[in-house]
């Protein structure tokens, strides 16, 4: 009986199977395939539209869309000699971000494309202080910030031109790095690792408005480095024998040029860059250049004039077989107006030049099947003239409510270890830095010529440990 029922079932399915087979055969005939106006294709188009409505998709089918980025979060421990604490922070050495890129071919030589990149900070690793563990001093300290928004035309034979918000030609010119440390411990840009903490004096006094990162220029950016991101126009040449050049202009007025190289020679992976930049707009306060507006009676020029220029460069060398590597960077910045503003009208003038150099060396090798292991040590030294800023006078010991900063210095010694996991695009890291700062201040009242108002502040050292991971997508 069981066998009989199965036979009946099979016999009952034959008409259905025959009908399905006929539909399938008909659907794959040339006539049916070409009948784009038929009900079959209409249903298919409707289904595709439903799927597109529920998924992330491109706005059109001519320009491709690529979504990428990374998440970089870590535990940061710090000790300023009198207070210590720990918290979870977005690592600003390569802060969490998401980027959208696209391109479309115009012909065999030319393509058009775009770049949009948005940074994400939960707690800010370079802006938090002893009294503000989050670091939300302004709108971009915590939350979202726009890093890139530009479009470009790229020619294989002529190079690439872009316009919009973007990095300048000398961006990262002092930070060339071919190792994993680029993602969590930049050897030239030390401010990102906890240097937003307020200065601590050796007797325990805490500054109310001056941070360790302020000892490096006005914003913590090393001299010679690209001046952050501007709205502007950039051109990059095609690569020739490993070399490429670039130029940028924007933001009324900043311009810079750079030359880069990347290649291999005798078992060594080489990467290097060198650049020059200048700015003449004093309204761009983020650059740290003195402006003639600080002295309205000065014959220097209009109230928005500035006169800064800088050189910077770096190199990264990796021995392929052994994994030994060296990263080196240096830069110099000169401000030709700093001595002429009212703040420094006395006979004794601050140095108008800032310099830095840094070195990172170690070994990066795939000892484990997971991925590369990196072990390194590093040293950083900055020496600066005035950075055109004021400091709380009581902290500076100058006998007035506000003091003028006339000389600063910073020394950093550190090291760390990282382990990559190639199958997960993940790097786990641990870094340590010991920070020593120098600060000389003067009373604003009466000018530097009074002499008695000058004071070298005895600062406490700072220790910072950063432990976390970065995962890329």
BAMAR-965238 format. One record per residue (C-alpha): residue in one letter; z, x negated, y. Coordinates in steps of 0.001 Angstrom, whole numbers, plus 524288, in hexadecimal, padded with zeros to 5 digits. Each point is the difference from the previous one (the first is absolute). Example, Ala and Ser with C-alpha at 12.3 -4.5 7.8 and 13.67 -1.06 7.14 Angstrom:
2
a81E787CFF47EE6C/s7FD6C7FAA680D70/
***
This chain:
473
x800008000080000/x803387F4DE80938/x7F2D47F9B57FD75/x7F92D80D1C80238/x806908020B80D2A/x7FC1E7F2518045D/x7F201802D37FC1F/x8004F80C80807E5/x8059B7F8D280B80/x7F5717F5BD7FF49/x7F59080A4F7FEEA/x805AF8071C80BC1/x7FF5B7F39B8082A/x7F1A17FD727FD68/x7FAF68096C80A84/x809307F9F880A1D/x7FC407F2167FC51/x7F19A80398800AA/x801A3805AF80D8C/x807537F3EC804FD/x7F5B17F6FB7FA34/x7F5428079E806AE/x806DA7FF0180D15/x802397F1727FE63/x7F1D57FD7F7FC28/x7FB278085780B2D/x808FD7F92B80995/x7FA817F2C17FC9B/x7F1B080364800A3/x7F8C17F9DA80B73/x7FD9780D4A805EE/x80E668039B7FFDA/x803E77F2AA8054D/x7F6BD8016B80B4E/x8043E80DDE8031A/x809FD7FC9580A69/x7FFD680DC38050D/x8040A8062E7F31A/x80CF3806627FD06/x804217F4917F768/x7FEF67F61780AE6/x805D680968809CE/x80BFC801437F768/x8007F7F1427FE7F/x7FF447FDD780EB7/x80ACA80A01801E8/x8089F7F9077F631/x7FDA07F2DD80691/x803A0805FA80D12/x80CC1805067FA21/x803457F2917FAA7/x7FCE47F95D80CF5/x808BF809A880719/x80BBC7FB8F7F807/x7FDC47F13980066/x7FF377F52680A1A/x7F19D7FDE1802A8/x7F6247FA4680946/x7FB2C807AB80BA6/x7F20E7FD357FBD3/x7F8C17F96A7F4F6/x7F9567F5CE80863/x80BEF7F7CB803B9/x808E87FB477F520/x80EC58010980147/x809AE7F5FE7FAD4/x80EAE80249800BF/x809267F4797FE04/x80CB37FA27804D5/x80D4F7FBE97FB2C/x80E72803498001A/x8094B7F4DB80381/x80E8A803477FFCA/x80BA47F70C7FDCF/x80EA07FDEF80138/x8038F7F74980B84/x80D347F91080065/x804787F93C80C83/x80BA77F85280512/x801317FC0980E66/x80CA27F85D7FE34/x808F880B1F8041F/x7F9BC80BEC7F9D5/x7F7EB8024A7F3C5/x7F91B80BAF7FA38/x7F489804867F7BD/x7F5EE80AD480051/x7F2E1804A37FAF6/x7F4C77FC2D80902/x7F14480064800C5/x7FC037F1B47FF54/x7F88D7FDBE80CAB/x7FA067F36C7FACF/x7F611809857FA38/x8054B80D718030C/x7FCA880BF47F7E7/x7F2AA80562803C4/x7F491808717FC24/x7F1F57FCF9803A0/x7F34E807857FFCD/x7F3417F87D7FF6E/x7F21D804A97FF1F/x7F21F7FB15800C1/x7F215804CF7FEE1/x7F3777F8247FEA8/x7F6078019680ABE/x7F64A7F6E77F960/x8003E7F3EC7F744/x805AF7F79E80AE7/x808368093780823/x80BAB808C07FD5D/x809388082B80858/x80E3E802467FD0F/x80DA5802D1804E7/x80E237FB8E7FE63/x80C4680820801F9/x80D477FA517FC9D/x80D5B80626801FA/x80CA67F8657FEC7/x80C6F8061D7FA8F/x80DDD7FB8B802E0/x80C32806757FA66/x80A387F67E8051D/x7FA337F4AA807BA/x802E67F24E7FAC9/x7FDB17F98180D44/x8059680A1280978/x80D37803F47FA8E/x80C8A7FAB18062D/x80E657FF177FC98/x8024E80D0E806E1/x7F31E806857FC54/x7FD427FE2C7F16D/x7F361807E08008F/x7F88F7F93C80AEE/x7FAD680B64807E6/x7FFF77FA5580D96/x7F2CC8064180303/x7F600809157F9FC/x7F9597F5A87F781/x80C3F7F9557FAC5/x801B380A477F55D/x7F5E2809A17FAE5/x7F1377FF1A80107/x7F81B7F6CC80886/x7F1577FEE880161/x7FB5F7F2537FC8D/x7F13E801907FF5B/x7F62480A2080484/x7F2667FA5C8019B/x7F1E8800E67FB8B/x7F67D7F4FF7FD59/x7F1F87FBFA7FD7C/x7FE2F7F5257F603/x7F3BF7F8147FDE5/x7FECF7F63F7F4E6/x7F7E97F71F808A2/x806208021D80D7C/x80E6A802C57FD8D/x8094880B268031D/x8030D806B380CDD/x80B43809C080146/x806158082480ACB/x80D29806CE800ED/x80E2C7FCEC7FCEE/x8004E7F3CF7F77A/x8055B7F2617FDCF/x7FB267F57380934/x7F7FC7F4207FBEA/x80C387F7837FEE7/x8080E809D87F84D/x807607F8B67F521/x7F9B67F33F8046B/x80D337F9077FEDF/x8035A806B97F30B/x7F5037FC667F69A/x805CD8016C7F266/x7FA10800A17F254/x80CB0802E07F8C4/x808B780BAF7FD3B/x809537FC3A80B0B/x7F662805E8809CE/x8050280D7A7FC0A/x80E8E7FDD9801F3/x803407F324806D5/x7F5F57FB9E80A1A/x802EC7F1D980315/x7FB8D8007F80E41/x8047380DC0803C1/x80E937FF367FD61/x8045480B46808CD/x7FCB180A207F595/x80B737FBFC7F76D/x80C0980554806DE/x7FE7F7F95480D2F/x801B180CBC8076C/x80EA57FDCE7FEBD/x806D37FDB680CFC/x8040C7F21680347/x80DD37FC5E7FC2F/x8077F7F58E80774/x808307F6277F874/x80C668067E80544/x7FBAF80D2D7FA85/x7FAA68064B80C6A/x7F40B808817FD8C/x7F48F8014C80965/x7FD0B80DE78040F/x7F1667FE4080224/x7FAF77F3047FAD6/x7FBDE7FD9F7F1E3/x7FD327F3E27F7D0/x7F17D803548000E/x8002B7FF7380EFA/x802677F1767FECF/x7F1AD7FF407FBCF/x7F8378035380C2C/x8019B80D9E80576/x7FD28808327F3F3/x802957F7027F496/x7F1B67FC507FE1C/x7FDA37F1977FDBD/x7F7A47F8FD80A3A/x7F1BF7FEE07FC4B/x8001880C7C7F807/x7F6F680B6E802EE/x805E08092480A20/x802BA80B797F710/x7F5DA80AF57FFB4/x7F7BF8045580B78/x7F5268099A802D4/x7F4307F74D80128/x7F32A7FAC67FAE4/x7FF317F5AE7F54D/x7F4EC7F8387FA0C/x800A17F8447F345/x7F4F67F7167FB9E/x7FAB87FFC27F213/x806897F5E77F74E/x7F8AF7F3197FF2C/x804AC7F5927F662/x80D788063580030/x800F48006580EE6/x8003480C01808C5/x80295801C980E87/x804DB80BB2807BC/x802148045880E0A/x8078880B4C80618/x801688062580D79/x807C680BC68048C/x80B7A80667806DC/x7FD047FB0980DC8/x800917F48E7FD87/x8025D7F8B97F360/x7F6137F7CB7F8CF/x800557F6497F4EB/x7F7487F8687F69F/x8029E7FAA27F26F/x7F9EA7F7B87F554/x803C8801BF7F1B1/x7FCD27F9407F32A/x80214803627F1BA/x7FB177F8887F432/x803047F6E07F4A5/x7FF357F12C7FF69/x803E67F6BA7F502/x80901809C57F95F/x8060A804A480CC3/x7FF2380DB9805A6/x7FF2A7FE6780EC0/x801A6809D780AFF/x801CC7FCF880E6C/x7FE558058D80D99/x800B47FBBF80E31/x7FF288083480C4D/x8015E800CC80EBB/x803F080BAE80838/x802538037080E4A/x8058280BA180770/x7FF598031180E7B/x805EB80D9E80079/x80E6B8004880374/x800E880E7B7FCC6/x7FF367FC7D7F1A0/x80E8F7FD147FF31/x7FFA37FF1D7F12E/x7F9187F2EB8013F/x80BCE7F9A180646/x7F86D7FA5D80B73/x806247FF8E80D7C/x7F9068087A80A03/x7FE887FDE780E8B/x8059880DAB801D3/x80D507F9A57FE27/x7FE2B7F9FC80D6C/x7F95E809D3808E3/x7FF777F64780B51/x7F9687F5727F803/x7F1F77FC87803C5/x7FC877FE737F192/x7F7B480C397FF93/x800DF80E657FCF0/x80C41805C47FA1C/x7F9D88005A7F27A/x7FBFB7F1AF7FF26/x804857F71A7F4FD/x7FB6E7F2BD7FB3F/x8035D7FCD37F1E7/x7F8517F8627F603/x803157FAFB7F268/x7FB2E7F84C7F440/x803FD802697F1F8/x7FC187FC7B7F24C/x804387FF097F1D6/x7FBA57FB797F295/x80309803957F1F7/x7FD5D7F6947F4D0/x801D7803807F19F/x7FDF47F6A57F4A0/x7F9BE808CC7F5D9/x804767F91B7F395/x80E387FD618039C/x8024B80B8E8092F/x8061C7F73880A56/x7FD8B804F680DCB/x802827FCE680E4C/x7FED78094980B90/x800BD7FA7B80DC4/x7FEF88066E80D5E/x801B27FC0580E3D/x7FD618053F80D95/x801C17FDE280E87/x80031809AB80B4D/x7FFE47FD2480E8D/x8036C8097B80AFA/x7FAC37FB3480D00/x8074A80A3380814/x80DB57FEF87FA6A/x804417F5ED80A23/x7FB2E807F880B8C/x8075280CC87FE8E/x80BF6802FC80868/x809607FEF97F482/x7FDA07F1597FF80/x7FE777FCD780E5D/x809D67F4E47FFFC/x7FD217F1827FF68/x802C57FF587F157/x7F520806BE7F884/x7FF59804457F1D1/x7F6497FA267F67A/x7F362807E080022/x7FC647FC3E7F211/x803C28052F7F286/x7FD3A7F91C7F323/x802B48022A7F19E/x7FCE17FA407F2D6/x80345804867F24F/x7FE837FB827F204/x800EB806FF7F2F0/x7FE377F8FB7F30B/x8022D803017F1C0/x7F9868035D7F337/x7F92680C6F7FBA1/x7FC03800AA7F1B9/x7FE52809E67F519/x80AF57FBD67F6E8/x8025680DE87FB66/x7F5E18097A7FA95/x803A8809F980A89/x7FA5C7F81F80B3B/x8023D7F49E80944/x80D787FAA38032F/x802237FA0380D8E/x80B087F6B48039F/x800327FA8D80DD0/x807817FA0580B60/x7FCF6800F980E89/x803447FAC080D86/x7FD28805A280D8F/x8026A7FA5080D90/x7FD908063780D4A/x802767FA2180D78/x7FD6B8080E80C19/x800C38007D80E87/x803A180C7180716/x7FB9380C997F9B6/x8014A8079D80CBB/x80B6A808547FB4A/x80DD4802F58045E/x80C777FFA17F7F9/x80D8B805CF801B5/x806E07F67B80919/x80D71800EE7F9AD/x7FA667FC0D7F2D4/x7F8167F4FB8062A/x80BD47FB1880795/x7F91D7FF4F80D29/x809C8807EC807D9/x7F6CB80B25803B7/x7FC8580D2F7FA54/x7F2B27FB157FBB1/x7FB2D7F2727FC95/x7F28F7F9F97FFC2/x7FB887F9B07F340/x7FA1E7F2B08031E/x7FF4B7F91D7F2CF/x800E1804017F1AB/x7FE707FA397F275/x80075804727F1DC/x800F17F8D97F30E/x7FEA3806867F2B5/x802197FA147F289/x7FD83808497F3FB/x7FA74801F17F28C/x7FDD1809FE7F55F/x7F9A1804827F37B/x7F63F80AA67FC74/x7FA78805957F36E/x7F3178071D7FF55/x7FC7380AB27F644/x7F1368007B7FFE3/x7FE6D80C7F7F809/x808168078A809F1/x7FB807F8F580C7A/x80E7E7FDA28023E/x807517F42680559/x80ED17FEF37FF8F/x8061C7F6228093E/x80C927F9A6804A0/x800B17F7EB80C8C/x80AB67F932807D4/x800107FACB80DFC/x809F37F8BB80834/x7FD9C801A480E97/x804EA7F79280B4F/x7FD258036F80E2A/x800957F94C80D52/x80106806D180D20/x8014A7FB3A80E19/x801F680A1B80ABF/x801FA8003480EAB/x804FF8094780A43/x7F54E807ED80686/x807BD800AB80CAC/x7FD557F3C880804/x7F5787FAD77F6F3/x8004F7F4917F6B2/x801757F64B80B37/x80E93803228009D/x801987F82C7F38E/x80DE38048C7FD41/x7FA9480CC87FAA0/x7F8DC7F96C7F4A6/x8068D801427F2C4/x7FC6A7FC4E7F207/x8051580ACD7F72D/x806767FBFF7F32D/x7F9EA809477F60B/x804C5803507F26A/x7F6F67FDBB7F468/x7F9F480B577F875/x7FD95801477F15B/x7F669809DF7FA53/x7FCA58038B7F1D8/x7F485809137FCE6/x7FE1B805867F246/x7F5D280A257FC98/x7F204802927FBFA/x7F266803658048F/x7F6C2808887F807/x7F1CA80156803F9/x7F6B880B467FDBE/
***
